[in-house]
Amino acid sequence: MERIHIDASTSYDVIIEEQALHHLVSYLGPLKSPRPTIIVSDDQVAPLYLDIIKQQLEESGYTVYTYVFPHGETEKNAHRLLDLVEFMAQKALTRKDLLIALGGGVVGDMAGFAAATYLRGIDYVQIPTSLLAAVDSSVGGKTAVNLSAGKNLWGAFKQPILVLCDPMTLQTLPAEEFANGCGEIIKYGMLGYPELLQDLQTHPLRQSDLPHIEEVIALCVKAKAAIVSQDERERSLRALLNFGHTFGHSIEQLSHFTVKHGMAVSIGMALMMRAAYQANRISEQELTAFLQLLTTHHLPIHTDVATADLCQAALHDKKSQGDTITIIRPISWGHCDLLTIPHQDLAHYVVKEV
């Protein structure tokens, strides 16, 4: 079991423990005594885990409501968010009550945003059930829904009071969804953790290897905790966590979200690493090793989307201001920095082949 403390405006712990779902109340009870609680999940996760959570809570005296919606990134929109908060209002939930987000990144993002804004904020708990959510989106307090103009454009910062990660839930993920999470994991290696890249080269992450998965999740959460504690509101340093995301978000949006987030980020990282090679910041051997690391984890490294379309969509990126955009640029193996460039220079970083 790993307990990682997140030092933010609301400080909390991330618990990583096998079978943690089966004793949720032992962690939740000291934070929130029995009260009305809403569990938000989707139609893929709810049949697997909702009853486990609901039964424990009800046996401990919590009044439980459930909101289950169709899975998928296209559901992370304003209409679904409004339907959720209307449901919460119909159940007369108060500021002292609780929301539990049970699912992957879509569930966590939308439920967290509802918690941030309903009655100007109620407490919520993240229970990530996907690898991507476990290593990234459940931690750090970013919550959002998508707008037609782009991904995650309407949101708020809202830290949970607890993140409970049970690696056993990752055993039920489809192989593609497991690979999707690997995209975010490899990203962390480029943010000052070259030893993670080395580990994944030597021992590629496998869904059946729970001890290795737990070790990698803990490393990623600690890496994110170190960044969030210094820059919770993404005024500078936290932007590093978006390596591969500028073009990745463009690919997601232009595909109408048929390309999953981690897959799109993988392509975005591949583009930026090729650009780093062209600029002589990394060697050909390092570029080849990085691209092979992605493909070994069943991640894509190419896109057919036109460069002009990628750059146009990137103008809606949250790191775009005025006529400039801040990109996350690889500067060496395992390290990136932030660079602000004019919009017209963005195309130089879309390197599809070398």
C-alpha positions as CSV (number, residue, x, y, z in Angstrom):
1,M,0.0,0.0,0.0
2,E,1.2,3.5,-0.9
3,R,-0.1,6.7,0.7
4,I,1.0,9.8,-1.1
5,H,0.2,13.2,0.3
6,I,-0.8,16.0,-2.1
7,D,0.0,19.5,-0.7
8,A,-2.5,21.9,-2.3
9,S,-5.2,24.4,-1.4
10,T,-7.1,21.3,-0.1
11,S,-4.5,18.8,1.0
12,Y,-5.4,15.1,0.7
13,D,-3.9,11.6,0.3
14,V,-3.7,9.3,-2.7
15,I,-4.1,5.7,-1.5
16,I,-2.8,3.0,-3.9
17,E,-3.8,-0.4,-2.5
18,E,-5.1,-3.7,-3.9
19,Q,-8.7,-4.4,-2.8
20,A,-9.0,-0.8,-1.5
21,L,-12.5,-0.7,-3.0
22,H,-13.7,-3.3,-0.5
23,H,-12.8,-1.1,2.5
24,L,-13.6,2.4,1.2
25,V,-15.3,3.4,4.4
26,S,-12.2,2.9,6.5
27,Y,-10.6,5.7,4.5
28,L,-13.6,7.8,3.9
29,G,-15.2,7.6,7.4
30,P,-12.6,9.8,9.2
31,L,-13.0,12.5,6.5
32,K,-16.8,12.5,6.0
33,S,-19.2,10.8,8.4
34,P,-22.5,9.2,7.1
35,R,-24.5,11.7,5.0
36,P,-26.2,11.9,1.6
37,T,-23.7,10.8,-1.1
38,I,-24.0,10.7,-4.9
39,I,-21.9,8.2,-6.9
40,V,-21.2,9.3,-10.5
41,S,-20.1,6.6,-12.9
42,D,-20.6,5.4,-16.5
43,D,-22.3,2.4,-18.0
44,Q,-19.1,0.5,-18.4
45,V,-17.7,0.9,-14.9
46,A,-21.0,0.9,-12.9
47,P,-21.9,-2.8,-13.6
48,L,-18.4,-3.8,-12.3
49,Y,-17.9,-1.7,-9.1
50,L,-20.9,0.5,-8.2
51,D,-22.7,-2.1,-6.1
52,I,-19.5,-2.8,-4.1
53,I,-19.2,0.9,-3.2
54,K,-22.9,1.5,-2.6
55,Q,-23.4,-1.5,-0.3
56,Q,-20.5,-0.5,1.9
57,L,-21.8,3.1,2.2
58,E,-25.4,2.1,2.9
59,E,-24.3,-0.4,5.5
60,S,-22.3,2.4,7.2
61,G,-25.3,4.8,7.3
62,Y,-24.7,6.8,4.2
63,T,-27.8,7.7,2.0
64,V,-26.7,6.8,-1.5
65,Y,-27.8,8.2,-4.9
66,T,-26.4,7.1,-8.2
67,Y,-26.0,8.8,-11.5
68,V,-24.8,6.6,-14.4
69,F,-24.3,8.0,-17.9
70,P,-23.1,6.6,-21.2
71,H,-19.3,6.1,-21.5
72,G,-17.1,8.0,-23.8
73,E,-15.4,11.4,-24.3
74,T,-18.3,12.7,-26.3
75,E,-20.4,12.6,-23.1
76,K,-18.0,15.0,-21.4
77,N,-20.0,18.0,-22.5
78,A,-22.1,20.9,-21.2
79,H,-25.4,19.1,-21.6
80,R,-24.4,16.1,-19.6
81,L,-22.9,18.3,-16.9
82,L,-26.1,20.3,-16.5
83,D,-28.1,17.1,-16.4
84,L,-25.9,15.9,-13.5
85,V,-26.2,19.0,-11.4
86,E,-29.9,19.2,-12.0
87,F,-30.1,15.6,-10.7
88,M,-28.0,16.6,-7.6
89,A,-30.4,19.5,-7.0
90,Q,-33.5,17.3,-7.3
91,K,-32.0,15.1,-4.6
92,A,-31.5,18.2,-2.4
93,L,-27.8,17.6,-1.9
94,T,-26.3,20.2,0.4
95,R,-22.8,21.7,0.7
96,K,-22.0,19.3,3.5
97,D,-22.8,16.2,1.4
98,L,-20.5,14.2,-0.8
99,L,-19.9,13.2,-4.4
100,I,-17.9,10.1,-5.4
101,A,-16.4,9.9,-9.0
102,L,-16.1,6.2,-9.9
103,G,-14.5,5.7,-13.2
104,G,-12.0,6.9,-15.7
105,G,-10.9,10.4,-16.8
106,V,-14.3,11.4,-18.3
107,V,-16.2,10.5,-15.1
108,G,-13.6,12.2,-12.9
109,D,-13.4,15.3,-15.0
110,M,-17.1,15.9,-15.2
111,A,-18.0,14.8,-11.7
112,G,-15.2,16.9,-10.3
113,F,-16.5,20.0,-12.2
114,A,-20.0,19.3,-10.9
115,A,-18.5,19.2,-7.4
116,A,-16.6,22.4,-8.0
117,T,-19.6,24.4,-9.0
118,Y,-22.7,22.9,-7.4
119,L,-23.6,25.2,-4.5
120,R,-20.2,26.8,-5.2
121,G,-18.5,23.6,-4.2
122,I,-19.0,20.4,-2.3
123,D,-16.5,17.7,-1.3
124,Y,-15.7,14.9,-3.7
125,V,-13.7,11.7,-3.8
126,Q,-11.9,10.3,-6.9
127,I,-11.9,6.5,-7.4
128,P,-10.0,6.0,-10.7
129,T,-10.7,2.8,-12.5
130,S,-8.6,3.4,-15.6
131,L,-4.8,3.5,-15.8
132,L,-4.9,7.0,-17.3
133,A,-7.0,8.3,-14.5
134,A,-4.9,6.6,-11.8
135,V,-1.6,8.1,-13.0
136,D,-2.9,11.5,-14.0
137,S,-6.4,12.9,-14.2
138,S,-7.6,11.9,-10.8
139,V,-4.8,13.8,-9.1
140,G,-4.2,17.5,-9.1
141,G,-7.7,19.0,-9.2
142,K,-8.2,19.9,-12.8
143,T,-11.8,19.4,-13.8
144,A,-13.5,20.3,-17.1
145,V,-15.9,19.5,-19.9
146,N,-15.3,19.9,-23.6
147,L,-16.8,22.6,-25.8
148,S,-17.3,22.4,-29.6
149,A,-14.3,24.7,-30.0
150,G,-11.9,22.4,-28.1
151,K,-11.2,20.0,-25.3
152,N,-11.4,20.9,-21.6
153,L,-12.2,24.6,-22.3
154,W,-14.9,24.9,-19.5
155,G,-13.7,23.9,-16.1
156,A,-12.4,24.7,-12.7
157,F,-9.7,23.8,-10.2
158,K,-11.2,21.6,-7.5
159,Q,-9.1,19.3,-5.4
160,P,-10.7,16.1,-4.1
161,I,-10.6,15.2,-0.4
162,L,-9.3,11.7,-1.2
163,V,-8.1,9.6,-4.2
164,L,-8.5,5.9,-3.8
165,C,-6.8,3.8,-6.4
166,D,-7.4,0.0,-6.4
167,P,-5.0,-1.5,-9.1
168,M,-7.3,-4.5,-9.2
169,T,-9.7,-2.5,-11.3
170,L,-7.1,-2.2,-14.0
171,Q,-7.4,-6.0,-14.7
172,T,-10.8,-5.4,-16.3
173,L,-9.7,-2.8,-18.7
174,P,-9.7,-3.5,-22.5
175,A,-6.2,-3.8,-23.8
176,E,-6.6,-0.6,-25.8
177,E,-7.7,1.3,-22.7
178,F,-4.6,0.0,-20.8
179,A,-2.4,1.2,-23.6
180,N,-4.2,4.5,-23.5
181,G,-2.9,5.0,-19.9
182,C,0.6,4.1,-20.9
183,G,0.7,7.3,-23.1
184,E,0.5,9.5,-20.0
185,I,3.0,7.3,-18.1
186,I,5.6,7.7,-20.7
187,K,5.0,11.4,-20.6
188,Y,6.2,11.5,-17.0
189,G,9.5,10.0,-18.0
190,M,10.2,13.1,-20.1
191,L,9.5,15.4,-17.2
192,G,12.7,14.8,-15.3
193,Y,12.4,11.0,-14.7
194,P,14.6,9.3,-17.3
195,E,14.9,6.4,-14.9
196,L,11.2,5.7,-15.7
197,L,11.9,5.6,-19.4
198,Q,14.8,3.2,-18.7
199,D,12.5,1.0,-16.6
200,L,9.8,0.9,-19.2
201,Q,12.4,0.1,-21.9
202,T,13.7,-2.8,-19.9
203,H,10.4,-4.0,-18.5
204,P,7.4,-2.8,-20.6
205,L,4.3,-2.3,-18.6
206,R,2.0,-5.4,-18.8
207,Q,-1.5,-5.6,-17.5
208,S,-0.9,-8.8,-15.7
209,D,2.1,-7.4,-13.7
210,L,0.3,-5.7,-10.8
211,P,3.4,-5.1,-8.6
212,H,5.1,-3.2,-11.5
213,I,1.8,-1.3,-12.3
214,E,1.5,-0.2,-8.6
215,E,5.2,0.9,-8.6
216,V,4.7,3.0,-11.8
217,I,1.4,4.5,-10.6
218,A,3.1,5.6,-7.4
219,L,6.0,7.2,-9.2
220,C,3.7,9.1,-11.6
221,V,1.6,10.4,-8.7
222,K,4.6,11.5,-6.8
223,A,5.9,13.3,-9.9
224,K,2.6,15.1,-10.3
225,A,2.4,15.9,-6.6
226,A,5.8,17.6,-6.7
227,I,4.7,19.8,-9.6
228,V,1.2,20.6,-8.2
229,S,2.5,21.5,-4.8
230,Q,4.6,24.2,-6.5
231,D,2.1,25.4,-9.1
232,E,-1.5,24.3,-8.4
233,R,-3.1,26.7,-10.8
234,E,-0.8,26.1,-13.8
235,R,0.7,29.6,-13.9
236,S,4.1,28.2,-15.0
237,L,5.7,24.8,-14.0
238,R,2.5,22.7,-14.1
239,A,2.2,23.4,-17.8
240,L,5.0,20.8,-18.2
241,L,2.4,18.1,-17.5
242,N,1.0,18.9,-20.9
243,F,3.9,17.5,-22.9
244,G,2.4,16.1,-26.1
245,H,-1.0,17.6,-25.3
246,T,-1.1,20.6,-27.6
247,F,-1.2,18.6,-30.7
248,G,-2.7,15.7,-28.9
249,H,-5.8,17.7,-28.0
250,S,-6.0,18.8,-31.6
251,I,-6.0,15.2,-32.8
252,E,-8.7,14.3,-30.3
253,Q,-10.9,17.1,-31.4
254,L,-10.4,16.7,-35.1
255,S,-11.1,13.0,-34.8
256,H,-14.4,13.8,-33.0
257,F,-12.8,11.9,-30.0
258,T,-12.5,8.6,-31.9
259,V,-8.7,8.8,-31.0
260,K,-8.4,8.3,-27.3
261,H,-6.6,10.8,-25.2
262,G,-3.4,8.8,-24.4
263,M,-3.2,7.7,-28.0
264,A,-3.4,11.3,-29.2
265,V,-0.8,12.4,-26.6
266,S,1.5,9.7,-27.8
267,I,1.3,11.1,-31.4
268,G,1.8,14.6,-30.0
269,M,5.0,13.5,-28.1
270,A,6.3,11.7,-31.2
271,L,5.9,14.9,-33.2
272,M,7.7,17.0,-30.6
273,M,10.5,14.4,-30.2
274,R,11.2,14.4,-33.9
275,A,11.3,18.2,-33.8
276,A,13.8,17.9,-30.9
277,Y,16.0,15.6,-33.0
278,Q,15.9,18.0,-35.9
279,A,17.1,20.7,-33.5
280,N,19.9,18.5,-32.3
281,R,18.6,18.3,-28.8
282,I,18.3,14.6,-28.8
283,S,20.3,12.0,-30.8
284,E,18.9,9.7,-33.5
285,Q,19.4,6.8,-31.1
286,E,17.3,8.5,-28.4
287,L,14.6,9.4,-30.9
288,T,14.5,5.8,-32.1
289,A,14.4,4.5,-28.5
290,F,11.5,6.8,-27.6
291,L,9.4,6.0,-30.6
292,Q,10.1,2.3,-30.0
293,L,9.0,2.8,-26.3
294,L,5.7,4.1,-27.6
295,T,5.1,1.3,-30.1
296,T,6.1,-1.4,-27.6
297,H,3.3,-0.1,-25.4
298,H,0.9,-0.3,-28.4
299,L,0.7,3.4,-28.9
300,P,0.6,5.3,-32.3
301,I,3.3,7.6,-33.5
302,H,1.9,8.9,-36.7
303,T,-1.1,11.1,-37.8
304,D,-2.6,11.8,-41.2
305,V,-4.1,15.1,-40.0
306,A,-2.9,18.0,-42.0
307,T,-0.3,20.3,-40.3
308,A,-2.4,23.4,-40.9
309,D,-5.4,21.7,-39.3
310,L,-3.4,20.7,-36.2
311,C,-2.1,24.2,-35.8
312,Q,-5.4,25.8,-36.3
313,A,-7.0,23.6,-33.6
314,A,-4.1,24.3,-31.3
315,L,-5.1,28.0,-31.2
316,H,-7.8,27.1,-28.7
317,D,-5.2,25.5,-26.4
318,K,-5.3,27.0,-22.9
319,K,-1.6,27.8,-23.3
320,S,-2.3,30.1,-26.2
321,Q,-2.4,33.9,-25.4
322,G,-2.7,36.6,-27.9
323,D,-0.4,35.8,-30.8
324,T,1.7,33.3,-28.9
325,I,1.5,29.8,-27.5
326,T,3.6,28.1,-24.8
327,I,4.8,24.7,-25.9
328,I,6.5,21.9,-23.9
329,R,9.7,21.3,-25.7
330,P,12.0,18.3,-25.2
331,I,15.5,19.6,-24.4
332,S,17.3,16.3,-23.7
333,W,16.5,12.7,-23.0
334,G,14.1,12.7,-20.0
335,H,13.8,16.5,-19.8
336,C,11.5,19.2,-21.2
337,D,11.2,22.9,-20.8
338,L,8.5,25.6,-21.6
339,L,9.0,27.8,-24.6
340,T,6.7,30.6,-25.8
341,I,6.6,31.0,-29.6
342,P,4.5,32.9,-32.1
343,H,1.6,31.0,-33.5
344,Q,3.1,31.1,-37.0
345,D,6.1,29.1,-35.7
346,L,4.0,26.2,-34.3
347,A,4.1,24.3,-37.6
348,H,7.8,23.9,-37.3
349,Y,7.1,21.4,-34.4
350,V,4.8,19.2,-36.4
351,V,7.5,16.8,-37.6
352,K,5.8,13.7,-39.0
353,E,8.9,12.0,-40.4
354,V,12.7,12.4,-40.1
